[in-house]
Amino acid sequence: MTFTVVGAPGDRRVTLFAAACRASGLPEPRVVGWPDVLRGVPLDFAPGTLLRIDSPGDDPEADALLRGPGDPTRVGGGAAWYRNFTRALDRIGAAAAGTRPLGDVGEIAVMFDKRRCHARLQAAGVPVPPALPEVTGYAELRARMAEAGERRVFVKPAHGSSASGVVALQAAGDRIKATTSAARDPGGYHNSLRVRSYETEAEVAALIDALGPDGLHVERWLPKAALDGRALDLRVVVVGGVPTHAVVRTSRAPMTNLHLGGLRGDLDAVRRALGEDGWRRALDVCAQAAACFPGTLAVGVDLLVGIGWRRFAVGEVNAFGDLLPGLTGLADGPAAGVDTYTAQVRAALSREGSPCAT
């Protein structure tokens, strides 16, 4: 039994997945680089191979082929990125006949469009934050907020990832505050590892208008539960329909992403605060969200926990949300003691009836 990975050669995800294969007694996976896929190099997948589609990662060459030439740290270009990404997914899907894909290309495309993903979750009865109609600029955003009576919203680029261009917006009368990792310089907006705030209408309008042409998804800002003065949410990896790994992400800023200064929190403390019934309900919501993508072996679910520890909402479902180095599976789950990649290798082999699955 062998794996082929479409990914960014040398990317940490590919390296960790290869290590999981070796630890399971399997050969090193063959890696097909995203740049080759995006340049139209003919794809040749061996019949019967287990095909894993992974993230393009931080590969500058892949980024230039997806968004066009420019600084890889720039914010924006999501529409072009998505257009080229989905075309590449279609090429992979067409070449994958006879393989055993671990991810459905159509489902991956939905997960990378926040508007479509939100709509699919909502239609399935998964709790999600209420969304406003799509907007393309600041004036339209403020009008939609006024119509809905919303003063606090999250503005998300429709095709962004890693919180790139995400804006937590608060507006009340003449007062306005936009919190984001997008830093402005003479060349436009760039991703920063530091969260900052813009507090004049001119600054906020310029930011939203710069992001708007690529399409924006706007959701109600749901106040999050907190521990020790830090707001939190959960990233839960669901493998084969079962939640296997969970990490608590905490922050004093609205964004909890770990690369933006968020810290891993105490999962045991969260479980105590939720109680066992609440914890089971939280995992059930994550499993329900993953079930909306039945053709994809593993997804990362961002679960929002409301103030009071009783309400949940799914913020996003991530096709490539399994990069949690050093995190082992839930002690009472099927991936206890192993990382997210080993859990996926085992699940894939079990699905194929391989004796290497244990």
C-alpha positions in Angstrom: 0.0 0.0 0.0 1.5 3.3 -1.0 0.7 7.0 -0.7 1.1 9.8 -3.2 0.9 13.4 -1.8 0.2 16.5 -3.8 1.9 19.1 -1.7 4.7 21.6 -1.4 8.0 19.6 -1.4 9.9 20.3 1.9 6.8 21.7 3.6 6.4 20.7 7.2 3.1 19.0 6.5 4.6 16.8 3.8 7.6 16.0 6.1 5.3 15.0 9.0 3.0 12.9 6.8 6.1 11.1 5.4 7.3 10.4 8.9 3.9 9.0 9.8 4.1 6.6 6.8 7.5 5.4 7.8 6.4 4.9 11.4 3.5 2.8 10.1 5.9 0.5 8.1 5.1 2.0 4.7 7.3 3.3 2.0 8.1 7.0 1.7 5.2 8.7 -0.1 5.7 10.0 -3.6 5.4 13.8 -3.6 3.9 15.7 -6.6 4.7 19.4 -6.2 2.0 22.0 -6.5 4.1 24.0 -8.9 4.1 21.1 -11.4 0.3 20.8 -11.0 -0.2 24.5 -11.5 2.1 24.7 -14.5 0.1 21.9 -16.2 2.8 19.2 -16.1 1.0 15.9 -17.0 -0.2 14.0 -13.9 0.5 10.3 -13.6 -0.9 8.7 -10.5 -0.4 5.0 -10.1 -3.7 3.0 -10.0 -4.5 2.0 -6.5 -2.4 4.6 -4.8 -3.8 6.4 -1.8 -3.9 10.0 -3.0 -3.6 12.8 -0.4 -4.1 16.4 -1.5 -2.2 18.7 0.9 -1.7 22.5 1.2 0.3 24.5 -1.3 1.9 25.8 1.9 4.3 28.8 1.8 5.9 27.8 -1.5 6.7 31.2 -3.2 6.6 29.5 -6.6 3.1 28.0 -6.0 1.9 31.3 -4.6 3.0 33.2 -7.7 1.3 30.7 -10.0 -1.9 30.9 -7.9 -2.1 34.7 -7.3 0.3 36.1 -9.8 3.8 37.6 -9.3 4.3 39.7 -6.2 5.3 39.7 -2.5 4.1 36.5 -1.0 3.2 38.3 2.2 0.7 40.6 0.5 -2.9 40.5 1.5 -5.4 40.0 -1.4 -5.5 38.2 -4.6 -7.8 35.6 -3.2 -10.2 35.5 -6.2 -7.3 34.7 -8.6 -5.9 32.2 -6.1 -9.2 30.4 -5.8 -9.8 30.4 -9.5 -6.4 28.8 -10.2 -6.6 26.5 -7.2 -9.9 25.0 -8.3 -8.7 24.6 -11.8 -5.8 22.6 -10.4 -8.1 20.6 -8.3 -10.1 19.7 -11.4 -6.9 18.5 -13.1 -6.0 16.4 -10.1 -9.5 14.9 -10.0 -9.5 14.1 -13.7 -6.1 12.3 -13.3 -7.1 10.5 -10.1 -9.2 7.8 -11.8 -8.2 4.5 -10.4 -6.6 6.0 -7.2 -8.1 6.1 -3.7 -8.4 9.8 -2.9 -8.3 10.8 0.8 -10.0 14.1 -0.1 -12.8 15.0 -2.5 -11.7 17.8 -4.8 -15.2 19.3 -4.9 -15.4 19.3 -1.1 -12.0 20.9 -0.8 -13.2 23.7 -3.2 -16.2 24.3 -1.0 -14.1 24.5 2.2 -11.9 27.2 0.5 -14.9 29.4 -0.2 -16.2 30.6 3.2 -19.5 31.7 1.7 -20.2 28.2 0.3 -18.9 26.4 3.3 -21.1 28.5 5.7 -24.1 27.8 3.5 -23.5 24.1 3.4 -23.1 23.9 7.2 -26.2 26.0 7.8 -28.3 23.9 5.4 -27.2 20.8 7.4 -28.3 22.3 10.7 -24.7 22.8 12.0 -24.7 25.8 14.3 -22.8 28.7 12.7 -22.6 32.5 13.3 -25.4 34.4 11.5 -24.0 35.8 8.2 -24.8 39.1 6.4 -25.3 39.2 2.7 -22.1 39.3 0.7 -20.4 42.7 0.4 -17.7 44.1 -1.8 -16.7 47.4 0.0 -16.9 49.5 3.1 -20.0 51.5 2.4 -21.9 48.4 1.5 -20.7 46.7 4.7 -21.9 49.5 6.9 -25.2 49.5 5.2 -25.6 45.7 5.7 -24.6 46.1 9.4 -27.2 48.8 9.9 -29.9 46.8 8.3 -29.1 43.7 10.4 -28.6 45.8 13.6 -25.0 44.5 14.0 -22.3 46.5 15.7 -19.6 43.8 15.9 -18.8 41.6 13.0 -15.9 39.5 11.6 -15.1 40.4 8.0 -13.3 37.5 6.2 -11.9 37.3 2.7 -14.0 34.7 1.0 -10.9 32.6 0.0 -8.4 33.5 2.7 -6.6 31.3 5.1 -4.5 31.7 8.3 -6.5 34.8 9.2 -5.0 36.7 6.2 -7.0 39.8 5.8 -9.5 38.9 8.5 -10.9 42.0 10.3 -12.7 42.1 13.6 -14.8 45.2 13.3 -16.6 47.2 16.0 -18.7 50.2 15.1 -20.9 52.3 17.3 -22.0 55.8 16.1 -18.8 57.7 15.2 -16.5 55.3 16.9 -15.0 52.5 14.9 -12.2 49.9 15.5 -10.9 47.3 13.1 -8.5 44.7 14.5 -6.5 42.7 12.0 -3.1 41.3 11.1 -3.0 43.3 7.9 -0.3 46.0 8.0 -0.4 48.9 5.6 2.7 50.2 3.8 3.2 52.1 0.6 2.8 48.9 -1.4 -0.5 48.0 0.1 -1.5 45.6 2.9 0.8 42.8 4.0 0.4 39.9 6.5 2.0 40.6 9.8 2.6 38.4 12.8 1.4 41.2 15.0 -2.3 42.1 15.4 -3.0 45.8 15.2 -6.0 48.2 15.2 -7.2 50.9 12.9 -9.5 53.4 14.6 -10.4 56.1 12.1 -13.1 55.6 9.5 -10.7 56.6 6.7 -8.3 53.8 7.7 -11.0 51.2 8.1 -12.7 52.2 4.8 -9.4 51.9 3.0 -8.8 48.5 4.4 -12.2 47.0 3.7 -12.2 48.6 0.2 -8.8 47.0 -0.5 -10.1 43.6 0.5 -13.6 43.9 -1.1 -12.9 43.1 -4.8 -11.9 39.5 -3.9 -15.3 38.9 -2.1 -16.0 39.1 1.6 -17.9 36.9 4.0 -19.3 38.7 7.0 -20.4 37.0 10.2 -21.8 38.2 13.5 -19.0 38.5 16.1 -20.0 35.9 18.8 -18.5 36.7 22.2 -16.2 33.8 23.2 -15.8 32.0 26.5 -12.5 32.8 28.3 -10.1 31.4 30.8 -7.7 33.5 32.8 -8.8 36.6 30.9 -8.0 35.1 27.5 -10.8 34.4 24.9 -10.6 30.9 23.4 -11.8 28.6 20.7 -11.0 25.0 19.7 -9.3 23.5 16.7 -10.7 20.0 16.5 -9.3 17.5 13.9 -11.9 15.0 12.8 -10.6 11.8 11.1 -12.9 9.3 9.5 -15.9 11.1 11.1 -14.5 10.9 14.6 -12.9 13.9 16.5 -9.4 12.7 17.3 -7.4 15.7 18.3 -8.2 19.0 19.9 -6.2 22.1 20.8 -7.3 25.1 22.8 -6.3 28.4 21.2 -6.4 31.5 23.5 -5.7 35.1 22.9 -6.3 38.6 24.3 -7.0 39.7 20.7 -10.1 38.7 18.7 -8.0 36.3 16.5 -6.8 33.2 18.3 -4.5 31.9 15.6 -1.3 30.5 17.1 0.9 32.2 14.6 -0.6 35.6 15.5 0.4 35.3 19.2 -2.3 32.9 20.3 -1.3 30.4 22.9 -2.2 26.8 23.4 -4.6 26.6 26.4 -5.4 23.9 28.9 -7.7 21.4 27.3 -8.5 19.8 30.7 -9.6 23.1 32.1 -11.9 23.6 29.1 -13.4 20.1 29.6 -14.0 20.9 33.2 -15.7 24.2 32.4 -17.9 22.5 29.8 -18.7 19.5 31.9 -18.7 16.0 30.3 -22.1 16.6 28.7 -21.0 19.9 27.2 -17.7 18.3 26.0 -19.6 15.6 24.3 -21.9 18.1 22.6 -18.9 20.1 21.5 -17.4 17.0 19.8 -20.7 16.1 18.3 -21.0 19.5 16.6 -17.5 19.0 15.1 -18.4 15.6 13.9 -21.6 17.0 12.4 -19.6 19.7 10.6 -17.2 17.1 9.2 -20.1 15.0 8.0 -20.9 17.7 5.5 -17.8 16.6 3.7 -18.1 12.8 3.6 -15.6 12.4 0.8 -12.7 13.9 2.8 -10.9 11.7 5.4 -9.8 14.5 7.7 -10.8 18.1 8.4 -10.0 20.7 11.0 -13.0 22.3 12.6 -12.8 25.7 14.3 -15.3 25.5 17.1 -16.4 28.7 18.9 -17.5 28.3 22.5 -19.9 31.0 23.6 -19.8 32.9 26.9 -21.5 30.7 29.5 -20.0 27.6 28.0 -23.3 26.3 26.7 -23.4 27.5 23.1 -21.3 26.4 20.1 -20.8 27.6 16.6 -18.5 26.4 13.8 -16.4 29.3 12.5 -14.7 27.4 9.7 -14.0 23.9 8.4 -10.4 23.6 7.1 -9.4 21.2 4.4 -5.8 21.4 5.6 -6.3 22.0 9.3 -4.2 19.2 10.6 -0.8 20.9 11.2 -0.6 20.6 15.0 3.0 19.5 15.6 3.5 17.6 18.8 -0.2 17.2 19.6 -1.3 13.7 20.3 -4.8 12.4 20.1 -7.5 12.6 22.8 -6.8 10.1 25.5 -10.2 8.5 25.3 -10.3 8.5 21.5 -9.0 6.2 18.7 -5.8 8.3 18.1 -4.5 8.3 21.7 -0.8 8.8 21.7 -0.3 9.6 18.0 -0.2 12.7 16.0 -2.8 13.9 13.4 -0.8 12.4 10.5 -0.4 9.0 12.0 -4.1 9.0 12.8 -4.9 9.6 9.1 -2.5 7.0 7.9 -4.1 4.4 10.2 -7.6 5.5 9.2 -6.8 5.3 5.5 -5.3 1.8 5.8 -8.1 0.6 8.0 -10.6 1.8 5.3 -8.6 -0.3 2.8 -8.4 -3.3 5.1 -4.7 -3.2 5.4 -3.0 -5.2 8.2 -0.7 -2.1 8.8 -3.6 -0.2 10.2 -2.8 -1.0 13.8 
